[in-house]
Amino acid sequence: MTWRAQVVTLYPDMFPGPLGLSLAGRALSEGVWSLQALQLRDFATDRHRSVDDTPAGGGPGMVLRVDVLARAVDAARAASPDAPVLALTPRGPRLSQARVRALATGPGVSLLCGRFEGFDERIFAARAVEPVAVGDFILSGGEVGALALLDACIRLLPGVMGAASSADEESFESGLLEHPHYTRPVTWEGHAIPAVLRSGDHAKVSAWRKRMSEADTRLWRPDLWEAYSHGKSPSGAQPDQPRRLTGEGEGEEE
């Protein structure tokens, strides 16, 4: 079954954009997923095709109108009734890998791209629309966030990545950042690939990767580490300084 994506936007020409290239582009051409970009102005009713108005209570900028948004949501839901509707907005909770996996295993997703000062809040009360943010930062509009969300989902669809297990050890899948990677040359500018990775001992390699995942998560993402390690002891000692800057352990046998 084709995974269906719909995007409501003021800039439909931004899609598929980078999603038309590489693995996502090939999967699109093969029918693994489909994409429809809906012009928000098509749901306006006045001759100027207005989609925004001044904010109630005063203030700068413009706000996307709830009546126009509602018609767009209703059209997207009629076309794909089982797909959840998500609105890209910095006021939503941060997108997680768990949410991405849930979306990728469903029939698809419909996305509303915010612009200007954002959405009239009543759209979330009147329609089943889930706010979501791609990070704690502000973009010019929701289109870039929508591309990121779709890319995260598409790569998990069956047959898109070369090996079904490719994503199993990636960052966030187990609550940890992914372990560091190395490749040839074995020694470069005095920095050697850790000897354990050249040992051929798969058990030792697996233990080293787990230990490094925990170390990096504790160092770079203490928020993830706190959630992961709640009620759980780490499997190894953790460095006090960024090991990639100190060269700690490079070329040493574990």
C-alpha positions in Angstrom: 0.0 0.0 0.0 1.3 3.4 -0.9 2.1 5.7 2.0 0.3 9.0 1.3 1.6 12.5 2.1 -0.4 15.7 1.8 1.1 19.1 2.5 -1.0 22.3 2.8 1.2 25.2 2.0 1.4 28.6 0.5 4.4 27.4 -1.5 3.6 24.1 -3.2 6.5 24.5 -5.5 8.8 23.7 -2.6 7.6 20.1 -2.8 8.9 17.5 -3.4 12.2 19.5 -3.4 15.0 17.3 -2.0 12.5 14.5 -1.5 12.5 14.0 -5.2 16.1 12.9 -5.1 18.2 10.0 -3.7 16.4 7.2 -1.9 13.2 9.2 -1.3 13.0 10.3 -4.9 13.4 6.7 -6.1 10.8 5.5 -3.7 8.4 8.3 -4.9 8.9 7.2 -8.6 8.3 3.6 -7.6 5.1 4.4 -5.9 6.2 3.5 -2.4 4.9 6.8 -1.3 2.9 9.6 -2.9 2.8 13.4 -2.4 0.1 16.0 -3.0 0.9 19.7 -2.2 -2.3 21.7 -1.6 -2.2 25.5 -2.1 -3.8 27.0 1.0 -5.1 29.9 -1.0 -7.4 27.5 -2.9 -9.5 27.3 0.3 -10.0 31.1 0.6 -13.4 32.5 -0.5 -12.8 36.1 -1.2 -11.6 37.4 -4.6 -8.1 38.2 -3.2 -7.7 34.6 -1.9 -6.8 36.0 1.5 -5.5 33.4 4.0 -4.4 35.7 6.9 -5.5 38.6 9.0 -4.3 40.9 11.8 -3.9 39.3 15.3 -6.7 39.8 17.8 -5.6 42.1 20.6 -3.1 43.8 18.3 0.6 43.2 17.7 2.9 42.7 14.7 2.5 40.3 11.8 -0.4 38.3 10.5 -2.2 35.1 11.6 -3.5 32.3 9.3 -7.3 32.4 9.4 -9.1 29.5 11.1 -11.9 29.3 8.5 -9.4 28.9 5.6 -7.4 26.4 7.6 -10.5 24.4 8.5 -11.5 24.0 4.9 -8.0 22.8 4.0 -8.0 20.3 6.8 -11.4 19.0 5.8 -10.3 18.5 2.2 -7.1 16.7 3.3 -9.0 14.5 5.7 -11.6 13.7 3.0 -8.8 12.6 0.6 -7.0 10.6 3.3 -9.4 9.9 6.1 -7.2 7.7 8.2 -4.0 9.9 8.1 -3.3 12.1 11.1 -3.2 15.8 10.5 -0.1 17.6 11.9 0.6 21.3 12.0 4.2 22.5 11.9 4.5 25.1 14.6 7.2 25.9 17.2 4.4 25.9 19.8 4.1 22.1 19.5 6.0 19.3 21.2 9.2 18.3 19.6 9.1 15.6 17.0 10.5 12.3 18.3 11.8 9.2 16.6 9.1 7.2 18.2 6.4 9.5 16.7 8.2 9.2 13.3 8.1 5.4 13.5 4.4 5.5 14.4 3.7 7.7 11.4 5.8 5.6 9.0 3.8 2.5 10.0 0.5 4.2 9.3 -1.3 5.1 6.0 0.5 8.5 5.7 0.2 12.0 7.1 -1.3 15.4 6.2 0.8 18.4 7.2 -0.2 22.1 7.7 2.7 24.5 7.1 2.6 27.5 9.3 3.5 31.0 8.1 3.5 34.5 9.5 2.7 34.6 13.2 1.3 31.1 13.0 -2.2 29.5 13.2 -5.4 30.8 14.7 -5.5 28.7 17.9 -9.1 27.6 17.3 -8.1 25.2 14.6 -6.7 22.9 17.3 -10.0 23.0 19.2 -12.3 22.6 16.2 -10.4 19.9 14.3 -8.2 16.9 15.2 -4.9 18.6 14.4 -1.7 17.8 16.2 0.9 20.5 16.7 4.5 19.4 16.3 7.8 21.2 16.2 11.0 19.9 14.6 13.2 21.7 17.1 13.5 24.6 19.5 14.2 27.2 16.8 12.2 29.4 14.5 11.9 29.0 10.7 10.4 31.3 8.1 7.6 28.7 7.6 6.7 25.1 8.2 7.8 23.9 4.8 11.3 23.1 5.8 10.0 21.3 8.9 7.6 19.4 6.7 10.4 18.2 4.4 12.4 17.1 7.4 9.4 15.2 8.9 8.6 13.5 5.6 12.2 12.5 5.0 12.4 10.9 8.5 9.2 8.9 7.8 10.0 7.9 4.2 13.4 6.4 4.9 11.6 4.0 7.3 9.1 2.7 4.7 9.7 -0.9 3.6 12.1 -1.2 0.8 13.4 2.4 0.9 16.7 1.7 2.7 18.9 -1.1 1.4 18.8 -3.2 4.5 15.8 -3.5 6.8 18.2 -3.4 9.8 20.0 -0.2 8.7 18.0 2.0 11.1 18.2 -0.3 14.2 21.2 1.2 15.8 20.7 4.8 14.7 20.5 7.7 17.1 17.3 7.9 19.1 16.1 4.4 18.2 17.1 3.0 21.6 17.1 6.3 23.4 20.8 6.9 22.8 22.9 8.7 20.2 24.5 6.4 17.7 28.0 5.1 18.3 30.8 6.7 16.3 31.9 5.4 13.0 35.3 4.9 11.2 36.5 3.7 7.8 39.7 3.6 5.8 42.5 4.7 6.0 43.3 3.0 9.3 45.6 5.8 10.4 45.0 9.4 9.3 47.0 12.4 10.5 48.1 10.4 13.5 44.6 9.3 14.4 44.0 5.6 14.3 40.8 3.6 14.1 40.2 2.0 17.6 41.8 -1.4 17.7 38.7 -3.1 19.0 37.0 -2.3 15.6 39.8 -4.1 13.8 39.9 -7.1 16.2 37.2 -9.2 14.4 35.7 -9.9 17.8 32.0 -9.1 17.3 31.1 -9.3 21.0 33.8 -6.8 21.9 32.8 -4.6 19.0 29.2 -4.6 20.1 30.1 -3.9 23.7 32.4 -1.0 22.6 29.7 0.5 20.5 27.1 0.3 23.3 29.6 1.9 25.7 30.4 4.7 23.2 26.7 5.4 22.6 26.2 5.8 26.3 29.3 8.0 26.6 28.3 10.3 23.8 24.7 10.6 24.9 25.7 11.5 28.4 28.2 14.0 27.1 26.3 15.7 24.3 22.7 15.1 25.2 22.2 15.0 29.0 18.5 15.3 28.5 18.4 12.0 26.6 20.8 10.4 29.0 18.6 11.3 32.0 15.5 9.8 30.4 17.5 6.7 29.2 19.3 6.0 32.5 16.4 6.6 34.8 16.5 3.5 37.1 19.3 2.0 35.0 23.0 1.8 35.6 25.3 2.8 32.7 27.4 -0.1 31.3 30.7 1.7 31.4 32.7 4.7 32.7 32.0 8.0 31.1 34.6 10.6 30.0 34.7 14.1 31.6 35.7 15.8 28.4 34.7 15.3 24.7 36.7 12.3 23.7 36.6 13.3 20.0 38.6 16.4 20.9 41.0 14.7 23.2 41.7 11.7 21.0 41.1 9.4 24.0 41.3 5.7 23.2 42.3 6.2 19.6 44.2 3.0 18.4 44.1 1.5 21.9 42.9 -2.0 22.5 39.7 -2.2 24.6 
